[in-house]
Amino acid sequence: MSKEESALKKVCIICAKGNIEDVYATLVMANGAVMEGIEAKVFFTFFGLDAITKKQMNRLHTSTVGNPAMRMPGGLPFPTLLGAIPGVEAGVSAMMKSQMEALDIPPVDEFLEMITAGGGEIYACKLAMDMFKLTKEDLWDEVSAVLTVGDFYGMCGGDNTQIIFT
């Protein structure tokens, strides 16, 4: 098999969490795919819907409780109990957003625009929409459709396709 025959042609990314770190992992991978000429389809489900809900998309927070990778300045582990103190999560989130801004990482809505401008497609999960009583009007305007997971998987078939769950 030649290198061209084995090259990745499509990624289907599922985002199920609504915290900064998981949403941005999804956005970075989707944007990277479209920039490399790889077809990208992104499915937001459960709390990941916050990333494409107009009221929430630019108000995401980082996870401070139960995040074993969270570190304090100097590299010490971040004590889980600190995350329960009022205002700590907001402060950590503000710090993370500030660091991202310093690196010129765009806010969620701009990142989504970059992905769709490059040919990527954004989808919302019907089950999660029903659970959270959301309508298509609650979503970012460029969401392609509200689909069942089966419909999304149906779009993800074919050779040289990778499904990624964040």
C-alpha positions in Angstrom: 0.0 0.0 0.0 1.4 3.4 -1.0 1.7 6.3 1.5 -1.0 8.1 -0.4 -3.4 5.1 -0.1 -2.8 4.9 3.7 -3.0 8.7 4.4 -5.7 9.8 6.8 -8.6 11.4 4.8 -11.2 12.1 7.4 -11.5 12.6 11.2 -14.7 12.5 13.1 -14.2 14.0 16.5 -16.6 13.7 19.4 -16.5 16.2 22.2 -18.4 15.2 25.3 -17.0 17.5 28.0 -17.5 21.2 28.3 -14.3 22.3 30.1 -11.7 24.5 28.5 -9.1 21.7 28.2 -11.3 19.2 26.4 -13.1 21.7 24.2 -9.8 23.2 23.0 -8.3 19.8 22.4 -11.3 19.1 20.1 -10.9 22.5 18.4 -7.2 22.2 17.9 -7.5 18.7 16.4 -10.3 19.7 14.1 -8.5 22.9 12.9 -5.3 21.0 12.4 -7.1 18.5 10.3 -8.7 21.1 8.0 -5.4 22.9 7.7 -3.8 19.7 6.5 -6.6 19.1 4.0 -8.2 16.3 6.0 -12.0 16.3 6.1 -13.2 17.1 9.7 -16.6 16.5 11.3 -17.1 17.4 14.9 -20.0 16.1 17.1 -20.7 17.9 20.4 -22.6 15.8 22.9 -23.6 16.1 26.6 -21.6 18.8 28.3 -19.6 19.4 25.2 -22.7 21.2 23.9 -21.5 24.2 25.9 -18.9 24.7 23.3 -21.5 25.4 20.6 -24.3 26.9 22.8 -24.4 30.7 22.2 -24.7 31.6 25.9 -21.9 29.3 27.1 -19.3 29.0 24.3 -17.1 31.8 25.5 -17.7 31.2 29.2 -16.0 27.8 29.6 -14.1 26.9 32.8 -11.3 24.6 33.5 -11.7 21.6 35.8 -10.0 22.2 39.2 -11.6 19.3 41.1 -10.6 15.8 40.3 -8.0 16.9 37.7 -4.8 14.9 38.5 -2.8 16.8 35.8 -3.5 20.2 37.4 -0.3 21.8 38.7 0.4 24.9 40.8 3.2 27.3 39.9 6.4 25.4 40.6 5.0 22.1 39.5 3.4 21.0 42.7 0.1 19.0 42.4 -3.0 21.2 42.8 -4.8 20.1 45.9 -8.3 18.9 45.0 -9.8 20.6 48.1 -8.6 24.0 46.8 -10.9 23.6 43.8 -13.9 23.5 46.1 -13.2 27.0 47.5 -15.5 29.6 46.0 -13.7 31.6 43.3 -10.8 29.3 42.8 -12.2 27.7 39.6 -13.0 31.1 38.2 -9.5 32.3 39.0 -7.7 29.3 37.5 -10.0 29.6 34.4 -9.1 33.3 34.1 -5.4 32.5 34.3 -5.7 29.7 31.7 -7.6 32.0 29.4 -5.0 34.8 29.9 -2.2 32.3 29.0 -4.1 31.2 25.9 -4.7 34.8 24.8 -1.0 35.5 25.2 -0.4 32.7 22.8 -2.9 34.2 20.4 -5.3 31.2 20.7 -8.7 32.4 19.5 -11.8 32.2 21.6 -14.2 29.3 21.0 -16.5 31.2 18.5 -13.5 32.3 16.4 -12.0 28.8 16.5 -15.3 27.3 15.2 -15.4 29.9 12.4 -11.8 28.9 11.4 -12.8 25.3 11.3 -16.0 25.8 9.2 -14.2 28.3 6.9 -11.7 25.5 6.2 -14.5 23.1 5.3 -15.0 21.4 8.7 -18.5 20.6 9.8 -20.0 21.0 13.3 -22.9 18.9 14.6 -24.9 18.7 17.8 -26.2 15.5 19.5 -30.0 15.2 19.4 -30.2 13.1 22.6 -28.2 15.7 24.6 -30.2 18.6 23.0 -33.4 16.9 24.2 -32.0 16.2 27.7 -30.9 19.8 28.2 -34.0 21.2 26.5 -32.0 23.1 23.9 -33.2 24.1 20.5 -31.3 24.7 17.3 -31.7 28.4 18.0 -29.7 28.1 21.2 -26.7 26.9 19.2 -24.0 28.7 17.3 -25.4 29.7 13.9 -23.0 27.6 11.8 -23.9 24.3 13.4 -24.6 22.1 10.4 -27.3 19.9 12.0 -28.6 18.2 15.1 -28.1 14.5 14.6 -28.4 11.2 16.4 -25.1 9.5 17.2 -26.1 6.8 14.6 -26.4 9.5 11.9 -23.0 10.9 12.9 -21.4 7.5 12.7 -23.0 7.0 9.3 -21.1 10.1 8.1 -17.9 8.8 9.5 -17.5 5.6 7.4 -15.0 4.9 4.7 -11.4 4.0 4.4 -8.8 6.2 6.0 -11.2 7.6 8.6 -10.3 8.1 12.3 -12.9 8.6 15.1 -11.5 10.6 18.0 -13.3 10.9 21.4 -12.2 13.8 23.6 
